[in-house]
Amino acid sequence: MAPNVNKDHYCLLVLVTVILLCLLACGEDPPFEEPDTTEKGARADTSDIPETGAWVTYSPYKWPHDGSPCVSEYCIVYSDSAHYELKKKCGHFADARFLEVLEWFGFDRQADFLYPPGHSKIDVYLERTREENMAAAYWGVVIMSLNAPDLDTNSRVYHYLFGHELTHVFEFLIEGRVNLGTDVWFREGIAICGGGGINRIRDRSDLEEWILKNSGAPNKGNPVSIHRWEDFPEGSDITGYYTVFEIVMRILLDPAGTNRSLQDVVNLFYDVREGTPFEDAFPDNFGLSLAELEDCIFDLMMDYLPESE
């Protein structure tokens, strides 16, 4: 704790940060309908929007930019109104976080990346003036809201959000497709870990509370049952599910769990890229079927988590 900071104020700040983190950490949005490339395609009514920007084609957000993007090593930063120095700062920050993602995966084959046609960098759209408060990833795209006057690169929230979304982008660039081919629980679990984790389920008591809270749901809160966005129970707390997605991924990758590796994750992405369905790629790389994992996941979580204090 910083010196001379009132403890109550500090606790409130931490709480607000965690809440903001959970609200924004939604990863990429539900699957986007692949663009119609005919003359009467989905973009027929957006002729006034600059053709630059992969988000125009590969996301539902057809937003124009100010015409002055900033190019960095891995990214091109666009915005509706951010001044150039802010875009430059964002580009450097996004570069640093993407490099951390690459180092985390131990990945040095950037020549393998499949960018959207006509693109060779990650498009970052820094949203400043709209009502949306969002962090999202699409094929070759990160969209990030910034309502503050400046981007606080020391902020745990933005450190997490950029890491989370750029982990999604990493998967997009390996798979090279409009919609990711992995299950929701898997892609969000790895993105949460790539962001640095949210760690809201810390022990067995937390897990028991989760199980009790979701006992009436069709899938009883089982994280591995969330294969598609439509699988979330109606009215469920989606960000709450992220907390259990994270635990599942930690179990898969931890030597104290099933002892798989990030290379197994990368290999799975490549398998999906080559057309292998996720339900087949998962057992090939992780040693058990999705049905087996779903059946035993709560037992694995209970064994993995420490006793409640």
N, C-alpha and C positions, 0 to 999 in steps of 0.2 A: 504494500500500500504506500502511496506517495506521502511524504511528510506533510503535516499541517492540513490534512484533508479530513473533514468530519466523516466519521465512520458511517453514519446514516446516509449521508449524501453519496458516499462511495458505493454503498450497497445498492442504493437506488440507481446509480449510474450503471452498475453491473447488470441489474435487472432489466433496465431499459435496453441495454446493449443486447442482452440475450433475446428479449422479445423482438427487437428489430431484426436480429439475425434469423430468427425462426420465421418471421413474416416474409423476409426477402429471399430466403434460401430455397427457392422452389425449383431451381434447376431449369432445364429447358421446358417450355410449355408442352401440353399434350400434342400428339402427332399433328403435323401440318399437312394439309392436303397438297399433294404434289402439283406444282404449277401447270396450268394448261398453256401449251406453247403455240396453240393455233391463233389465227388472227382475232378470234373472238375470245381470247383467253381471259384469265382472272384479272389482268392488269389493264383491261381496256379503258377503265375509267380513271386511270392514274397517269395520264400522259404528261401532266405537269410535274411529275416527280423525277428527279435526276436518275438516270439509268445506273449510275454508280451505286454500289452498296448492295451486298448480297442479301441484306435483310429485306429489301424490296421484293425479291423473288422468293426467298426461303423462309420468310416469317409472315405472320398475318399483319405486321405493322408496316404500312406503306408510307413511312414518314420521309419528308424531304429533309435535306441538310442545308447548312449555310453556304456550301460551295467552297469551303476552305479546309479540307481534311489535312491531318498531320500524319506523316509517314514515319514509322519507327521500324526497328529491325524485324519484328514479327507481325506488326499490326498496322492498320490504317485507322486513325481515330476520326470519326465523323461526329457532328453534333448539330442540334437545332439552333444553339445560340452560345455555346461555350467559346470563350476567347481562345486564341491560338496557344498561348502559354499553358492554359489549362489542358487543352488537348495534348500538347506535348508532354506535360507531366503525366497525364493518363496513359499515354503511349509507353513511356518509360516504365511506369508501374506495371502495366499489363505485360510488357516484355519480361520484366523480372519475375512476375508470377508464373508466366508460361514456361520460362526457363526452369523454374523450380518444379513445375509439373513434369517437364521432360526429364529432369534429373531424378525425380521421385520414381518415375517408371524405369529409369536407366535406359532411356530411348535416345538413340543418336542417328536414326534413319529418316531424317526429315524429308529426304528425297522421295520417300514412300507416301507422303501425305497426298491425299486426293482432295484438292480444293474445289470449290464450285467452279464450273466453267467460266473462264475469263477472269479468275481471281488467283492471286498468289500469296496473299497475306490474310490475316484474320481481321475482319471488319469489326471495329468496336464503335457502337453508336452510344454516345454519351447524351442521355436524354435529360433536358433541363427545364422545359416549359410545359410539359403535359401533365395531366392529372395522374397518370400511371405512376405507381411506385413499384419498380420491378427490377429483377435481375433474371435474365433469360439467355439461353444459348440455342442457336440453330446451326445449320451447316455453314461453317466458316464465319459465324457471327456471334458476338456478345452484345446484348443490349443492357445498359446499366443506367438506372436513375441516379441523378445527383442533384439533390435539392439544396445542398449547402453551397456557400460561395466558393468553396475550394474543395479539392479532393484530399482528404487526410490520409496520406499513404502510411501513417502509423496506426491507423484505425484497425482494430481487430475485425470489425465488421467487414470493411472493404477488402482486407487481406483475405478473409474467408470467402467473400462473395466472388472476387475475381478468380481465386483458386478453384472454387466449385465450378463456376461456369467454364473456365478454361480447361478443366478436366473433361467436361462434356465436349468441348470443341476438339480436344485431343481425340476422343472416341469418334466424333464425326469425321475428322480428317483421316483416320485410319479406315473407317468403314466406307467413307466416300459416298454418302447417300443422304437423301432429304430427311428421312426419319430413321432414328437409330434402331438397330435390330435386336438389342438386348431388352430383357424385361425391365420394367420400371424399378423394381426393388434393387436390381443389380446396378443399373446405370446411376441411380441416385445414391446408392450406398458407396460406390467408388468415388463419386463426385464429392460427397460429404467428407470422405477421408482425404481426398485430394485437396480440399479446402482447408483442412486442418482439424476437422471434427467439431461436433457440437456437444457431445458428452453429457447428455441430459439423463441417460439411464446409466447409473453408476454402480448399482448393486442389485441383488436379488429382490430387495424390497421394491425398488423402482420398477422392476420387470413385473412383479406380482401385481402392482398397482395398474400397470398397463394392461395386463391380461384381464383383470377384473373389470376395468373400465370398458374393454372391448368385447366382453364375453357374449354380448347380445348381437354382435355383428355377424353377418353371414359367414365370414371367414375367421371369426373370433379373434381378429387382430393379427392373424398370422401374416408376417411380412412377406414371406415367399409366395403367398397366394396373389400378390399384386403384380400380375404379369403385364397388364395394360392399364391405362388411366381409368378405363371403365370399371376396373375391378375394385377401386376404392368404394367402400360402402357409402351409400347415399348419406350426405350430411356429416361425413367423417372429418376428423381433424387431419388433413393431409400432412401438414408440417409435423404433427405428432408421429405419423408413420415414419417420417425421416429418422426419428430417434432409434427406431428398431431396425431400419435398413442399415444404419451405421453399425449397429452391433453385429448384424449378420455378416457384413463385409469384414469387420475386425476378426470375427471368428474364422472366416475362410482364410485370412492372410496371416494370422498369428500362429507361431510355432506351438503355442499353448492351445490352439484351436485345431483346425484341419491342416495347418502348415502348408498352405499353397503360397504362391508368390505373385508379385506384380507382373512378372513375365508370363504367368499363366493367364492373367487378365489380358495382357497385350496379345497373346496367342489367340485367345478367344475372339478379340476384336478382329484379328486377321481372318479367322475362320468365318465369322459373319460376313466379312468383306467378300470372301470367296463364295458366299451363297449358302453356307451351312446354317440351318435354323438354330436359334439360341438353345432350344430344348435339347438339341444334339451336341452343340458345341460345348455346353456347360459340363456334361459328364465326361466328355473327351478331355477336358482341361482341369476339372476339379474332382474327378474320381467318384462322384455319386450323382444320381439322377435328381432332377428337380423335385420329383415326387418324394424321393427318399429324404431330401433336405427339408421339404415342407412338413413331412410327417414328424421329423425329429428336432425341428429347429428350436422349439421352446425348451426341450431337454438340453440341447447344446448350449443355449443361452444361460440356463440355470447353472450348468456345470462351469461355464466360462466366467460368469460374473462372481465377484467376491460376496461373501456373506454380508448381510446388512449390519450396519453398526448399531 
